[in-house]
Amino acid sequence: MALPPSVRLSPHRLETLVSQALELQMRQCLRYNSPEPWRDLLKDCDAGVEEHIAQDSLFVLAHHTDEVWHIQFSHDGTRIASASKDTTVVIWDVTTRDVTRDGMGGVTSRDAPVVIHVLSGHLDAVSSVAWSQEDRWLLSCGNDRSIRLWDPKGGNLLQTFFQHTEPVTALAWLPGGTRFVSGGFDKRICTWSVLSPEPEAVLQGERITDLAVTADGSRMFTISPDKKITVFSMPCMEEVASVVESESMTSLCVSEDGRHILVCVSSEARPEVHLWDMDESLIVQRYRGHKSGRYVLRSAFGGAREAFVVCGSECSQVYLWHRESGALLARLAGHSATINCVSWNRADRASFASASDDNTIRIWRLPSPSAAGLAPVPYDV
């Protein structure tokens, strides 16, 4: 006897339901950090290895003579570019190296990253760096109102761009790797080509604290000191939407799928990192516990499937949260001053770096490939 159509499953419906259930398991598991999907229907998702996250950094990179304001891993994960108040950009070789640990998980020997190039030329503090998609070029900008294009292999200055009349605060590459966008305190957003020192277009609007472009180049997000997040359609730079935050924001970061952004909300009373769903214009998660009220802090997505959120703090610790639940997983000590920026290595889901006002960069690595054993850490709210 055939089942009536009202209770009959449509083709592939069971497969869809199973996929949704497995996806939910992965998203809710605090410790799951594998690029492979969870496939076990007989038990809940559990990373399974009882280890704690490393409580000390793997490497300390010390070369800058003043505060380090921004860092970014190259896309292939082999290099870090760091921008400093000392007016230089340093490119580091952070290729995976042999590390020996003792039975307690401590490091007994290490082969430290090395400086490849020190890029000099800026006349004031360098605020941001950005690798092109294939790591062919590196951009830097800063308080001297200039943007500089570098050859990261040879360490040569290729081009200097002048258009902004106040400090340049943010840079982002556009798809294709030859065009980019910049924003500054002069209320200008400029699009550029590496082939010309003159901007392709200049949009006059609001002071830009930070900006980011989606991977497909379809949207650009900006934040301004008036607590506004603005969405632009690209490449025409047409404003299509905006939302208002509760407090001032210091930075933003866009997810790989282009739907979500992280914004660091600065407040002496209740600092938070907010996860926005920009398709719905809603805050879908808040991350708390760190301190932020005076300086620019930058957060980042990290781990396999961007399952974690990481941010520095004015208390000199790195904070690591579970993206889905908002649970605070770890506070990492090591720096001795405000941590301004964090950058997750997209080529190595277990590794990230932090930059601090103590003039150093630290590289952290989860102790096991699965990031297992991360338990929630209580924090004051």
Secondary structure by P-SEA (a helix, b strand, c coil): cccccccccccaaaaaaaaaaaaaaaaaccccccccccccccccccccccccccccccccccccccccccccccccccbbbbbccccbbbbbbccbbbbbbcccccccccbbbbbcccccccccccccccccccccbbbbbccccbbbbbcccccccccccccccccccccccccccccccccccccbbbbbbcccccccccccccccccccccccccbbbbbcccbbbbbbcccccccccccccccccccccccccccbbbbbbbcccbbbbbbbccccccccccccccccccbbbbbbbbcccccbbbbcccccbbbbbccccccccccccccccccccccccccccccccccccccbbbbbbcccccccccccccccc
